């Protein structure tokens, strides 16, 4: 007979096992439901949820930064500012079906553009809710007209987008440059630096040279949108833009205006610089253009060409400054020894006429040959006592064969010819007549007006050329604090002795007091030293000469107080 206690234990155990089985089954069911749900989410409905996730996205709108302003060296009144203007945008998805052509046609009329331009910008986006910029630099009056008729223009909106305003125009245009919409080629080059399509970028001058500083840093406005780019969230996430840096130039507007007046409407260039630092105080190239409306520049006499740095000319008799330096330094011909000028010289079956043909200059030493700009003297010494290689080496000493490194996006390198250069480029042998031409700054030698200015700067500095520059300071646009200051930088350092430089300086002063520039350069108010030049172009004849004048003053002042002025007037 079974013990009652054992029976009870067995019964309890069986009931416990039953409960455990139920619990295990219940737990198993929970896991089963969980994994079934997980399977459904990941596999069965995964693609559906993925599509829904793709529907919700973020639309980011770029907020342009305020472009930096540009000031002259006194940093008081800006030469370039930003003026309020507007950009008109179109959201094609907001236009009712069948009304796109009507809206686009009306908008094109208001903006004075072709409808095809709107079609091009909205191509492939006719159902999109993306806001597309159609035109920038739109005036307030145009926006007012659009606003009055906005009910007929669904999808049209506008935003404030300042335009560049050049307060200083005229002769400063080549220095300041101009801006425009980024081109396709520019975008390919610059997009890795944060540039976007439709950006306004510098196209020439300082605007282009320092575009990365002037641009600033874009801001962004982000909103949640659906697949059609319709805004879902009302609260945007905004990253504010950072304004571009303000630039202070070395240009003195007062001197710039005087230089503009001095050159007048003569095709040519005028440069004023400080030899002790390389700072450019004025730079004029005529004809110039209006930076506010580049489309009106035209082509006559190449107004977009900066003749001060991007055009080359024979240096003519200004080159006799180089020759004088070479003669004194090489001691190949005694400077006190005289050569007779009868007005001409015969060589190689040709007659070379001095600019004073009859009766000639007579007997001249170096100082008086420079003062009277006697071609015969320099022909003889250059051909018979220096030679092409020595002359070329001194021309290079003055930097005539180099880029002067001025902070402008385009500049020409000078040319210093040699026998090897002629053989390589013209497949001809160098002749004695070539050396004679080179000795008076004619022939194959070419320089920019800035090269001639730096030649005289080297004389002032007794052998040093500082890199010419237009940027003086970079300033914070909010506080005006100087962030960066441009320091003088040695570009070329000559090994010619100080005694030679003193003699060259004295001879250039003598040229003003007793030579071809005595009137009107010789006055009691300011002591001037310098050299004139007349470059023959296109053969002989009236009005076929470029005219040069390069000088520095005050002659008797420390170099820190001196300025160099070079003027070129084309034939």
Order of alpha helices (4+ residues) and beta strands (2+ residues): alpha-alpha-beta-beta-beta-beta-alpha-alpha-beta-alpha-beta-beta-alpha-beta-alpha-beta-alpha-alpha-beta-beta-beta-alpha-beta-beta-alpha-beta-beta-beta-beta-alpha-alpha-alpha-alpha-alpha-alpha-beta-beta-beta-beta-alpha-alpha-beta-beta-beta
